[in-house]
Structure formats: C-alpha cells, structure tokens
Amino acid sequence: MKIRNIIWLDEFVDKLARKHCVDQSEVAEVLLGRPLFRFIEKGHRRGENVYSAMGKTRTGRFLTIFFVLKDRDRALILSARDMSARERKTYEKK
C-alpha cells in the first residue's frame, strides 16, 4: 500500500491536536514514509476499509494512525496517537 494523498477533516484535525497532541505534519511524515500498515475493519462503504499505519517520526515519536483508504492511495484520517507498548513491539519486528 502506498499513500499519495491525505484527506483532512477539521473535526479530526482538532481532535488530533487536542486529545492526542499530534500535529498534521507528524501524520503526513509517517504516512508518506514507510509505515507498517494493518487492516482494522471493513468500512461502511464498499471498498473503503479502515486501516492503521504505524511509524516513527524524524524526532523519534512512534505513532499509530487510523484512516479510511479511498481510491487505493488516499487516506481519510480518523485518528492518530502514540503507539501502545504492544504496537511498538509489533512495529519494531517489521
């Protein structure tokens, strides 16, 4: 999977900053780099499933990002947060 475009909705951008202290630039850095992708669940619309992407920013922050995959290469961001200890172990095994 390769993400080429990120879709931002204001309500989710606000939540990322307020609740998780995650900046849009950090999300973009992880998604446009070489993250570890995982299928999470089937989407409500056909072909729009929910995935996670785990990755590390240049500053060393480990993030998990949740998104809906649209049109094969566009990500509609739902949430992003610091990785849990378990997610970090999975990511570091990649």
NUNUMAR-701169 format. One line per field, with one value per residue: x, y, z of N, C-alpha, C in turn; residue in one letter; residue number from 1. Coordinates in Angstrom, 3 decimals. Example, Ala and Ser with C-alpha at 12.3 -4.5 7.8 and 13.67 -1.06 7.14 Angstrom:
<recs>
nxx = (13.190,12.850)
nyy = (-5.690,-2.250)
nzz = (7.800,7.080)
caxx = (12.300,13.670)
cayy = (-4.500,-1.060)
cazz = (7.800,7.140)
cxx = (13.200,12.900)
cyy = (-3.300,0.030)
czz = (7.800,7.870)
r = (a,s)
k = (1,2)
</recs>
This chain:
<recs>
nxx = (0.847,0.527,0.403,-0.614,-1.968,-3.474,-6.449,-8.024,-10.241,-11.711,-12.795,-11.475,-8.798,-8.722,-9.297,-7.035,-5.005,-5.969,-6.723,-4.735,-2.347,-1.074,0.368,-0.541,1.588,3.205,1.629,1.488,4.208,4.673,2.761,3.488,5.940,7.542,5.504,4.172,1.508,-1.791,-4.731,-7.821,-10.722,-13.698,-15.072,-17.902,-18.792,-18.533,-15.350,-14.020,-12.225,-11.047,-7.848,-4.699,-1.689,1.573,4.353,7.508,8.455,10.715,11.658,11.615,9.260,6.833,4.087,0.634,-1.666,-4.986,-7.069,-9.298,-9.109,-9.226,-9.948,-7.631,-5.147,-5.473,-5.795,-8.165,-8.048,-8.720,-7.925,-5.046,-2.347,0.015,1.954,0.980,2.606,2.542,1.944,4.260,6.195,5.353,5.738,8.508,9.437,9.148)
nyy = (-1.174,2.219,5.492,8.430,10.773,12.812,13.147,15.593,16.282,18.925,18.440,16.111,16.871,18.800,17.148,15.463,17.241,18.320,16.108,14.118,15.394,15.441,16.479,17.602,17.496,15.500,13.233,13.178,12.805,10.191,8.653,9.152,8.114,5.090,3.279,0.684,-1.060,-2.076,-4.003,-3.044,-2.972,-3.754,-1.274,1.035,1.683,0.113,-0.993,0.915,0.553,0.394,1.138,0.842,2.669,2.341,4.093,5.900,9.154,11.759,12.968,10.968,10.042,7.559,6.652,5.680,5.597,5.964,5.343,5.768,4.036,5.356,5.175,3.670,5.035,7.210,8.656,9.053,10.655,9.437,9.205,9.634,8.647,8.172,5.185,2.134,0.054,-2.589,-2.293,-1.008,-3.001,-4.791,-3.163,-2.746,-5.248,-5.421)
nzz = (0.000,-0.789,0.199,-1.291,-1.061,1.402,3.199,5.022,7.631,9.377,11.982,12.830,12.721,14.725,16.925,16.935,17.668,20.120,21.812,21.488,21.047,18.537,15.556,12.252,10.458,11.508,11.147,8.340,7.765,8.745,7.254,4.575,4.477,5.227,6.514,8.716,7.669,8.652,8.347,9.752,9.997,8.091,6.005,6.134,3.658,0.523,-0.381,1.095,3.463,6.911,8.123,9.877,10.365,11.310,12.482,12.685,13.568,12.386,14.649,16.466,17.542,18.069,16.254,15.850,13.334,12.294,9.548,6.696,3.741,0.581,-2.835,-3.430,-2.912,-1.271,1.932,4.399,7.279,10.502,13.182,15.330,17.359,20.088,19.896,21.489,23.960,23.107,20.360,19.572,19.920,17.926,15.675,15.738,15.090,12.397)
caxx = (0.000,1.267,-0.466,-0.123,-2.731,-4.117,-7.686,-8.175,-11.495,-11.410,-13.141,-10.445,-7.561,-8.865,-9.190,-5.635,-4.234,-6.499,-6.754,-3.542,-1.171,-0.432,0.308,-0.760,2.869,3.677,0.815,1.951,5.556,4.556,2.016,4.183,7.211,7.435,4.847,3.657,0.050,-2.585,-6.183,-8.515,-12.093,-14.403,-15.719,-19.352,-18.978,-17.758,-14.032,-13.453,-11.916,-10.257,-6.506,-3.789,-0.314,2.484,5.637,8.329,8.767,12.137,12.004,11.643,7.942,6.194,2.662,-0.324,-2.635,-6.141,-7.590,-10.097,-8.429,-10.121,-9.360,-6.351,-3.938,-5.811,-6.119,-9.014,-7.561,-9.729,-7.282,-3.617,-1.927,1.263,1.810,0.997,3.814,2.342,2.088,5.668,6.880,4.980,6.385,9.962,9.733,8.948)
cayy = (0.000,3.482,6.657,9.548,11.968,12.739,13.919,16.107,16.907,19.810,17.840,15.143,17.626,19.381,16.061,15.025,18.225,18.492,14.886,13.278,16.247,15.016,17.512,17.101,17.221,14.204,12.221,13.140,12.226,8.736,8.049,9.285,7.399,3.637,2.754,-0.681,-0.983,-3.222,-3.922,-2.975,-3.457,-3.423,0.030,1.093,1.746,-0.886,-0.573,1.959,-0.117,1.119,0.604,1.611,2.798,2.581,4.594,6.731,10.462,12.121,13.349,9.766,9.727,6.391,6.946,4.819,6.438,5.234,6.045,5.055,4.043,5.739,5.189,2.952,5.742,8.393,8.310,9.955,10.467,9.326,9.454,9.329,8.701,7.465,3.728,1.410,-0.784,-3.768,-1.862,-0.701,-4.295,-5.269,-2.290,-2.940,-6.546,-5.340)
cazz = (0.000,-0.853,0.340,-2.079,-0.745,2.711,3.310,6.385,8.040,10.508,13.275,13.204,12.945,16.065,17.905,16.985,18.430,21.472,22.616,21.365,20.822,17.299,14.530,10.896,9.803,12.002,10.464,6.952,7.755,8.906,6.139,3.295,4.600,5.064,7.716,8.761,7.517,9.117,8.157,11.029,9.827,6.866,6.066,5.933,2.204,-0.207,-0.842,1.956,4.723,7.903,8.310,10.729,9.886,12.428,12.004,13.558,13.001,12.423,16.022,17.290,18.101,17.464,16.116,15.169,12.631,11.776,8.374,5.702,2.453,-0.508,-4.183,-3.411,-2.477,-0.472,3.317,5.174,8.645,11.559,14.468,15.445,18.768,20.350,19.898,22.761,24.095,22.263,18.964,19.327,19.740,16.583,14.700,15.754,14.487,10.941)
cxx = (0.894,0.267,0.166,-0.813,-3.433,-5.325,-7.871,-9.573,-11.208,-11.680,-12.083,-9.106,-7.579,-8.691,-7.747,-4.817,-4.668,-6.324,-5.426,-2.242,-0.358,-0.679,0.104,0.550,3.445,2.932,1.300,3.322,5.508,3.890,2.763,5.568,7.015,6.798,4.517,2.132,-0.604,-4.051,-6.845,-9.931,-12.653,-15.121,-17.220,-19.701,-18.061,-16.426,-13.386,-13.225,-11.045,-8.937,-5.780,-2.432,0.538,3.826,6.288,8.620,10.276,12.594,11.966,10.321,7.321,4.683,1.895,-1.405,-3.744,-6.755,-8.466,-9.337,-9.450,-9.337,-7.929,-5.136,-4.214,-6.264,-6.965,-8.690,-8.714,-9.138,-5.795,-3.224,-0.576,0.991,1.747,2.280,3.711,2.502,3.554,6.487,6.609,5.710,7.887,10.384,9.686,10.215)
cyy = (1.239,4.632,7.822,10.871,11.772,13.667,14.299,16.685,17.690,19.163,16.842,15.829,18.231,18.318,15.579,15.959,18.270,17.254,14.129,14.068,15.813,16.089,16.866,16.731,15.879,13.066,12.063,12.471,10.707,8.107,8.088,8.638,5.913,3.009,1.270,-0.566,-2.251,-2.968,-3.938,-3.527,-3.036,-2.101,-0.062,1.157,0.736,-0.291,0.517,1.393,0.746,0.372,1.412,1.639,3.122,3.038,5.514,8.049,10.722,12.501,12.165,9.384,8.560,6.617,5.807,5.732,5.548,6.038,5.133,5.169,4.313,5.721,4.662,3.693,7.027,7.950,9.413,9.702,10.465,9.682,9.141,9.524,8.032,5.963,3.202,0.573,-2.008,-3.427,-1.591,-1.973,-4.845,-4.469,-2.569,-4.302,-6.495,-5.436)
czz = (0.000,-0.798,-0.419,-1.732,0.592,2.725,4.777,6.571,9.320,11.866,13.749,13.471,14.347,17.147,18.047,17.868,19.893,22.339,22.628,21.155,19.609,16.242,13.149,10.212,10.254,11.316,9.028,6.851,7.848,7.678,4.818,3.316,4.318,6.301,7.591,8.739,8.040,8.826,9.529,10.917,8.483,7.037,5.844,4.444,1.546,-0.690,-0.003,3.357,5.629,8.125,9.378,10.040,11.106,11.872,13.008,12.854,13.084,13.829,16.980,17.926,17.334,17.451,15.460,14.616,12.088,10.650,7.531,4.391,1.357,-1.818,-4.230,-2.879,-1.693,0.912,3.946,6.642,9.631,12.919,14.361,16.897,18.894,20.380,21.325,22.801,23.180,20.777,18.635,19.139,18.349,15.512,14.619,15.189,12.968,10.131)
r = (m,k,i,r,n,i,i,w,l,d,e,f,v,d,k,l,a,r,k,h,c,v,d,q,s,e,v,a,e,v,l,l,g,r,p,l,f,r,f,i,e,k,g,h,r,r,g,e,n,v,y,s,a,m,g,k,t,r,t,g,r,f,l,t,i,f,f,v,l,k,d,r,d,r,a,l,i,l,s,a,r,d,m,s,a,r,e,r,k,t,y,e,k,k)
k = (1,2,3,4,5,6,7,8,9,10,11,12,13,14,15,16,17,18,19,20,21,22,23,24,25,26,27,28,29,30,31,32,33,34,35,36,37,38,39,40,41,42,43,44,45,46,47,48,49,50,51,52,53,54,55,56,57,58,59,60,61,62,63,64,65,66,67,68,69,70,71,72,73,74,75,76,77,78,79,80,81,82,83,84,85,86,87,88,89,90,91,92,93,94)
</recs>
